[in-house]
Amino acid sequence: MLSIPGWHWAILIGWFSLLLILDLVVFHRKDKEPSLKAAIWQTVMWISLGVALGFVMWPLYGAKASSEYFSGFLIEKSLSIDNVFVWAVIFGFFKIPRKYQHRILFWGIFGALVLRAIFIFAGVAILQRFEAAFLILGGLLIFSGINIFVGSGEQFDPETSRGIKLLQKIVPISKKLNGHHFFITENGKKHATILLLALLAIEFTDVIFAADSVPAILAVAQDPFIIFASNAAAILGLRALYFVFDVLKDKFWLLNKGLGIILLGVGAKMLVSPSEVLEWPWFGYHVSTNLSLALILLILAASITASLVITPKSKSD
């Protein structure tokens, strides 16, 4: 655990807040459909900013903290690709015009940052007090990794979602759009638009995905500052990444296999780390952060390369 001054937290949160404001008010002030070229450049920019933050942490907090940051950044960025695929399903179901999708994703990611901060502090507090939680979270990660690898993970379906159905009973829903606004007034009565439904669906799915990503990051780092910084830096670039993967997602068809293997690895790392719960020879074993980082990079590179080289069976038949 690092001893982080309060003003370091203030600077970190202020930095991320500035990026959010610039993204919404300056770069995406007008509603327009982003091009693939623009989305790729924005993705490169967000990744570069995330990598730069990791190098800033090296002289400030040490090489180990920087390595933990990069491990958490890679895990969150890679696992968030599943979010991107689900967002495409949600936008397709609600028939959200592409020019309004960025606005929804902005507020969705803002909500995700708040939720992740809560999950991170709660997770760190639990692991510090109850070492047995490592075994529980490690088992959950291995279960999720197997599901992702074999492709049997549960997918969010807006049509059968109980949360969406409950909202439709509480708040009147309008089928009309009011620009990028989430509410519209009809016959003197306030109605929610389908943009709000899509936003709430995205927030709901983020809670589900956080159950995988937050424990996975806790397997490589336990300091809240490092975890939040890596999580936020990875999440902020997801809007641009969505518009890239929405076009190119079929090319990286083996990426989920790699994500499943990563979850299996960090789950196993979490399982063998407790030393006080079970005093067996294979417990209390610490996998170095540098080794974890190298393996994550290797698995991601291998799954992306294999996706480009190997043709899916359905396409070759």
C-alpha positions in Angstrom: 0.0 0.0 0.0 1.3 3.4 -1.0 1.1 6.5 1.2 -0.7 8.9 -1.2 -1.2 12.5 -0.2 -4.7 13.9 -0.5 -3.6 16.5 -3.1 -2.3 13.7 -5.4 -5.8 12.3 -5.4 -7.1 15.8 -6.1 -4.8 16.2 -9.1 -5.7 12.7 -10.4 -9.4 13.3 -10.2 -9.0 16.8 -11.6 -7.0 15.4 -14.6 -9.7 12.8 -15.5 -12.4 15.4 -15.0 -10.6 17.8 -17.4 -10.4 15.1 -20.0 -14.1 14.3 -19.7 -15.0 18.0 -20.0 -12.8 18.5 -23.0 -14.1 15.4 -24.7 -17.8 16.4 -24.3 -17.6 20.2 -24.6 -14.8 20.7 -27.1 -14.2 17.6 -29.2 -17.8 16.3 -29.3 -19.9 19.4 -28.8 -22.0 18.7 -31.9 -23.9 15.5 -32.5 -22.4 13.8 -35.5 -21.6 10.3 -36.6 -17.8 9.7 -36.1 -15.8 8.3 -38.9 -13.6 5.2 -38.5 -10.5 7.3 -39.1 -11.4 9.8 -36.4 -12.3 7.0 -33.9 -8.9 5.3 -34.6 -7.0 8.5 -34.0 -9.0 9.2 -30.8 -8.3 5.6 -29.6 -4.6 6.1 -30.1 -4.7 9.4 -28.2 -6.5 7.9 -25.2 -4.2 4.9 -25.1 -1.2 7.2 -25.3 -2.5 9.3 -22.4 -3.0 6.2 -20.4 0.5 4.9 -21.1 2.0 8.4 -20.3 0.3 8.3 -16.9 1.9 5.0 -16.1 5.4 6.4 -16.9 4.6 9.5 -14.7 3.9 7.1 -11.8 7.4 5.5 -12.1 9.4 8.4 -10.7 6.7 9.4 -8.3 5.8 6.0 -6.7 8.4 3.5 -8.0 8.8 0.9 -10.6 6.6 -1.6 -8.9 3.7 0.8 -8.7 4.2 1.7 -12.4 4.2 -2.0 -13.3 1.0 -2.6 -11.3 -0.6 0.3 -13.1 0.2 -1.0 -16.5 -1.0 -4.5 -15.6 -4.3 -3.0 -14.3 -4.6 -0.8 -17.4 -4.1 -3.7 -19.8 -6.6 -6.0 -17.9 -9.3 -3.3 -17.8 -8.8 -2.3 -21.4 -8.9 -5.9 -22.7 -11.8 -7.0 -20.5 -13.8 -3.8 -21.5 -13.9 -5.1 -25.1 -16.8 -7.3 -24.0 -18.6 -4.0 -23.0 -18.1 -2.8 -26.5 -19.8 -5.8 -28.0 -22.7 -5.5 -25.6 -23.0 -1.7 -26.3 -23.5 -2.6 -30.0 -26.4 -4.9 -29.1 -28.0 -2.3 -26.9 -27.7 0.5 -29.5 -29.0 -1.9 -32.2 -32.0 -3.0 -30.1 -33.1 0.6 -29.2 -32.2 1.8 -32.7 -30.1 4.7 -31.4 -28.7 6.9 -34.2 -24.9 6.8 -34.3 -24.7 10.6 -33.9 -26.2 10.3 -30.4 -24.3 7.3 -29.3 -21.2 9.2 -28.1 -23.4 11.3 -25.8 -24.9 8.2 -24.2 -21.5 6.6 -23.8 -20.1 9.7 -22.2 -22.7 9.6 -19.4 -22.4 5.8 -19.2 -18.7 6.0 -18.7 -19.1 8.8 -16.1 -21.4 6.6 -14.2 -19.0 3.7 -14.6 -16.2 5.7 -13.0 -18.3 6.4 -9.9 -19.4 2.7 -9.7 -15.8 1.4 -10.1 -14.5 3.7 -7.4 -17.1 2.3 -5.0 -16.2 -1.3 -6.0 -12.5 -0.7 -5.8 -12.5 0.8 -2.3 -14.9 -1.9 -1.1 -12.8 -4.6 -2.7 -9.6 -3.4 -1.2 -11.2 -3.0 2.3 -12.5 -6.6 2.1 -9.2 -8.1 1.0 -7.3 -6.3 3.7 -9.6 -7.7 6.4 -10.6 -11.1 5.1 -7.8 -13.0 3.2 -10.3 -15.8 2.4 -11.9 -13.3 -0.1 -8.9 -14.0 -2.4 -10.1 -17.6 -2.7 -13.7 -16.5 -3.5 -12.8 -13.9 -6.0 -10.2 -16.2 -7.6 -12.8 -18.9 -8.0 -15.2 -16.4 -9.6 -12.6 -15.2 -12.0 -11.7 -18.8 -13.1 -15.5 -19.5 -13.6 -15.8 -16.3 -15.7 -12.7 -17.1 -17.7 -14.0 -20.5 -18.6 -17.4 -19.0 -19.7 -15.7 -16.4 -21.8 -13.3 -18.9 -23.4 -16.0 -21.4 -24.4 -18.4 -18.6 -25.4 -21.1 -19.5 -22.9 -21.1 -16.2 -21.0 -24.6 -14.7 -20.4 -25.3 -11.9 -22.7 -27.4 -8.9 -21.8 -30.7 -8.8 -23.7 -32.7 -5.5 -23.4 -35.9 -7.2 -24.5 -35.9 -9.6 -21.5 -34.2 -7.3 -19.0 -36.3 -7.0 -15.8 -34.7 -3.6 -15.0 -35.8 -2.1 -18.4 -39.3 -3.5 -18.0 -39.6 -2.1 -14.4 -38.4 1.3 -15.6 -41.1 1.3 -18.4 -43.7 0.8 -15.7 -42.4 3.7 -13.5 -41.5 6.3 -16.1 -43.6 7.0 -19.3 -41.4 6.3 -22.3 -41.7 8.3 -25.5 -40.8 6.8 -28.9 -39.8 10.2 -30.1 -36.3 11.7 -29.9 -35.6 15.2 -28.5 -32.1 15.6 -30.0 -29.6 14.1 -27.5 -31.7 14.8 -24.5 -32.9 12.1 -22.2 -36.4 13.6 -21.5 -39.1 15.1 -23.6 -42.4 16.8 -22.8 -45.5 15.5 -24.4 -49.0 16.9 -23.6 -47.6 18.7 -20.7 -46.1 15.5 -19.1 -42.4 14.6 -18.8 -41.4 11.4 -20.7 -38.1 9.6 -20.9 -36.7 9.0 -24.3 -35.2 5.8 -25.6 -31.8 7.4 -25.1 -32.3 7.1 -21.3 -33.3 3.5 -21.6 -30.1 2.8 -23.5 -28.0 4.7 -20.9 -29.5 2.7 -18.0 -29.0 -0.5 -19.9 -25.3 0.4 -20.4 -24.9 1.3 -16.7 -26.5 -2.0 -15.7 -24.2 -4.0 -17.9 -21.2 -2.2 -16.4 -22.1 -3.4 -13.0 -22.1 -6.9 -14.3 -18.7 -6.5 -16.1 -17.2 -4.8 -13.0 -17.7 -8.2 -11.2 -14.9 -9.5 -13.5 -12.6 -6.6 -14.1 -12.3 -5.2 -10.5 -11.4 -8.6 -9.0 -9.0 -9.2 -11.9 -7.2 -5.9 -11.2 -7.1 -6.6 -7.4 -5.1 -9.7 -8.3 -2.2 -7.6 -9.6 -2.5 -4.5 -7.3 -4.1 -3.7 -3.9 -3.5 0.1 -3.7 -6.7 2.0 -4.4 -4.8 4.9 -6.0 -3.1 2.6 -8.5 -6.2 0.6 -9.2 -8.5 3.6 -9.7 -5.9 5.4 -11.9 -5.5 2.3 -14.2 -9.2 1.7 -14.3 -10.2 5.2 -15.1 -7.5 5.6 -17.7 -8.7 2.5 -19.5 -12.4 3.3 -19.3 -12.1 6.9 -20.6 -11.0 5.6 -24.0 -13.8 3.2 -24.5 -16.1 5.5 -26.4 -13.6 5.9 -29.3 -12.7 2.2 -29.0 -16.4 1.3 -29.4 -16.6 3.0 -32.8 -13.5 1.2 -33.9 -14.5 -2.3 -32.8 -18.1 -1.8 -34.0 -16.6 -1.9 -37.5 -13.7 -4.3 -37.0 -15.1 -6.6 -34.3 -15.4 -9.6 -36.7 -11.7 -9.4 -37.5 -10.7 -10.1 -33.9 -12.8 -13.2 -33.4 -10.2 -15.0 -31.2 -9.8 -12.1 -28.8 -12.4 -13.5 -26.4 -10.3 -16.7 -26.1 -7.4 -14.5 -25.0 -9.5 -12.7 -22.5 -10.7 -16.0 -21.1 -7.1 -17.2 -20.6 -6.2 -13.9 -18.9 -9.0 -14.3 -16.4 -8.0 -17.8 -15.8 -4.4 -16.7 -15.1 -5.3 -13.8 -12.7 -7.9 -16.1 -11.0 -5.2 -18.7 -10.4 -2.8 -16.0 -9.2 -5.4 -14.8 -6.7 -6.1 -18.4 -5.5 -2.5 -19.1 -4.6 -1.7 -15.8 -3.0 -3.3 -16.2 0.5 -0.8 -17.4 3.1 -2.8 -17.2 6.3 -6.0 -19.0 5.3 -4.4 -22.3 4.3 -0.8 -23.1 5.2 -0.2 -25.5 2.2 2.9 -25.5 0.1 1.3 -23.9 -2.9 -0.4 -21.1 -1.0 1.4 -17.8 -0.1 3.0 -17.9 -3.6 3.5 -14.4 -5.1 3.6 -14.0 -8.9 5.7 -10.9 -9.7 3.9 -8.0 -11.3 6.4 -7.8 -14.1 5.7 -11.4 -15.0 2.0 -10.9 -14.9 2.3 -7.8 -17.2 4.5 -9.7 -19.7 2.1 -12.7 -19.8 -0.9 -10.4 -20.4 0.8 -8.6 -23.2 1.9 -11.9 -24.8 -1.7 -13.4 -24.6 -3.3 -10.3 -26.1 -0.7 -10.1 -28.9 -1.1 -13.8 -29.6 -4.9 -13.7 -29.7 -5.0 -10.6 -32.0 -2.3 -12.0 -34.3 -4.1 -15.4 -34.5 -7.4 -13.6 -35.3 -5.8 -12.0 -38.3 -4.0 -15.1 -39.5 -6.6 -17.9 -38.9 -9.8 -17.9 -40.8 -13.0 -18.7 -38.8 -14.5 -22.1 -39.7 -17.8 -20.5 -40.6 -16.1 -18.4 -43.2 -13.9 -21.1 -44.7 -16.8 -23.6 -45.1 
